[in-house]
Amino acid sequence: MSTTIPAKTDGAKRPEKADSPPGGPGGVGTWAVLRARLAAMRPASRRLTGLAALAVVLGPLAAVLWGSDSWPGALGVDVSGPLDDFSQWIVDNRDTSPIFLYFLLHISNTAVDAVDGVYQLLDFLGWAGVTAAAVLLAWRVGGAGRTGLKVGAIALGAFAGCGLLGMWEPAMSTMSLMIVAVAVSAVVGVLLGLAAGLSDKVDRALRPVLDTMQVLPAFAYLLPFVLVFGTGSPAALLATVIYAAPPMARLTSLGLRGADPSVLEASASLGASRRQQLLTARLPLARKELLLGLNQTIMMALSMVVIASLVGAGGLGNEVYSALSTVDVGAALAAGIPIVLIAVWLDRTTEAAGEQLGAPPQATRPRGPGSRLPNRLPAVHLHGRLATVVAAVGTVVAIVAGKLAGSVEWPDAWTYDISSSVNSFQEWMVDHLHEGVPVLGGTEVWASNFTSWVLNPLRDVLQGAPWWSLLLLVAGLALLGGTWRTALGAAAALGVTGVLGVWSNTLDTLSQVLAALLVTLVLGVATGILAARVSWVERTLRPVLDVLQTLPQFVYLIPVVALVGVGRAAAITAAVAYALPAVVRITTQGLKKTDPAALEAARSLGATGMQQLRQVQLPLARPALLLAVNQGVVLVLAVVIVGGLVGGGALGYDVVYGLSRGDLGVGLVAGAAIVCLGLVLDRVSQPAPARRKDS
């Protein structure tokens, strides 16, 4: 807001604008931004002052009553024993209890029958039929044109790669479990999304549930299902469904709520009922969101199916897990490449389908003088029907040809063993890159130094700090942009880990998450800034980030073990690689969406590029940067836990130990601690506007 310019007087100067700071170029909007920040900080400052007052009273009291060391044993509860007893009761009563015989047993048998049925269907089709069906389906949903040919070629390469690497049978086992899991997840997600999209009460009730489900690492889903169903397909399938359904539910609800009001009003004015509006207006308008939800559900299901090999799911994940347990990088890579190929095929196929939905129809030429453009819709439908017929006939021909040739399984003569070559290359890397590299030192030297100079001191600081001071610190960080309820919830979640008796392991895991998050944010934000300001960097990074975002968590462990060996540094390196693409993308998008008027104003005042970045782009992109931090925390935690497979230790090791040794008491306690730690990190790092909205 500008002030009125007074009449000219002798020697008088015009007053400056109230929002304009002194200081010349580069200071555009600085004073206004500073005032806005101070105004936003006042409520948080009052809450922090109240927390400090409580700390002055409660801190000394807690120190007198329970000491200032690690979590006091007097506040702990032994739950491992009762959990082991409960687990044993389940084992003893699995064949006699009515709840198992008449409910859970039917679910288990249905899951086994469904997965086995799909596997038998794939086996009946044979390698030729499955490959042809995948290629022609990709071609069909890609539009039966140039895009369809490109996606079909990706499908051909994916399934050919599975066969050539000798992983056809494990790949089909993974595909059968995934097909069933995606189908059930999509149905459950659509039903929940419909309920949330049509009812505000259901939406408010489901939102915290879906928030919690998306924060939890994949490992946390396995434990309760293993307790009830034991190891095998039922536990893997149900855990995958619970893990993969939230994106479908969220995007379905988003699509329904984002329907064009004018279309809905027109439908209502024509006398359509709510059911007719849903079928003829809301769902058709939400097609793109539904397809995006299906894409996210597929990718999350693939990631979970691979991890579910720990509970007897079999397939490619089991091959990777077995190879990693013996540090056989060659065998792990031979199983990891097909996972990557399948992930890329599924991602590109669903992406192409979404592009076809959003593509405008092409107009045809007028047939004669004065004639109008004909309706394109019948021609598009005709083309679609012809493409469908061609795809179906091609699949049948491939199946018949495979049957006549008597070849159902991929021919052994067409396989190639890469494990020996990869292991030889790994040995060369160990000899030349692990240590002794001039100036750089080597990957093993870096890993050792990072562990000694960063991980160990950070872990020692956290584990040596008074337990009550960490609770207060968590509450204070949550109060910066949240409410008292958020702060108390975060502090209580951290305190639960102490009550469960895993305080030390939780802080060990937290130290790994913080170290990995620091590296991720430094690299991700710097790369995102560069990509936002240099167009060719963004174009170069785009395909790399696309591929990295499709890879399941397991796959990141393979090259990391080859480079740095096993240990906490390996888990952190994999976590950084997994979380980096999301941070780079969000940062780039946030900076590129900066208001052009603000940048133009800064340039007109002579601000340099660095001044524009520091004083305009970064402050305006603050919500995106906070979202990048939140997503980085969630993704880093997920892989740090999986890093228990490669020597990450702490809670990840406890989960792996509990699952592999059948010690469900240890595993469930560690899983509950992971859940609590995930909630703490999410509440502390979640962007303030979103948190207030949810509170």
FENDAWO-V782490 format. One line per field, one symbol per residue. phi: phi as a letter, one per 20 degrees, with the letter a starting at -180 (. if undefined). burial: # if it has 24 or more other C-alpha atoms within 12 Angstrom, else .. A space follows every 10 residues. Layout:
phi = ???
burial = ???
//
This chain:
phi = .eefefffcf medfffffee efpmfnefmf ffffffffff efffffffff ffffffefgg fffffcndef gfffeecedf fgffffffff ffdgecfgff fdcfffffff ffffffffff fffffmffff ffffffffff ffolcfffff ffffffffff fgffemdfff ffffffffff ffffffffff fffffffdcf ffffffgfff gfffefffgf fffffffedm epfgffffff fffefggfff fffffffeff gffffffffe nffffffffd cffffeffff ffffffffff ffffffffff dnfmmfffff fffffdleff ffffeffgff ffffffffff fffffffeff feedffeafm fefffegfff ffffffffff ffffffffff fffffmceef fffddceeff ffffffffff fddfbnfgmf npffffffff ffedffffff fffefgffff fffffffffg cdcfffffff ffffffffff ncgfffffff ffffffffff ffffffffff ffecffffff fgfffgfffe ffggffffff ffedmepfff ffffffffeg gfffffffff ffefggffff ffffenffff ffffdcffff eggfffffff ffffffggef fffgfcnfml fgffffffff dmefffffff ffffgfffff ffffdfggff fffef
burial = .......... .........# .....##### ..#....... ...#..##.. #.......#. .#.......# ##......## ..#...#..# ...#...... ...#...#.. ##.###.##. .##.###### ########## ####..#### ########## ########## ########## ########## ########.. ..#..##..# ########## ########## ########## ########## #########. ...#...... ......##.. ########## ########## ########## ########## #####.#### ########## ########## ####.#.... .......... .......... ......##.. #..##..##. .#.....### #.....###. ..#..#..#. ..##...... ..######.# #..###.### .##..##### ########## ####.##### ########## ########## ########## ########## ###....#.. #...###### ########## ########## ########## ########## ##.#...##. .#....#... ########## ########## ########## ########## ########## .######### ########## ########.. #....
//
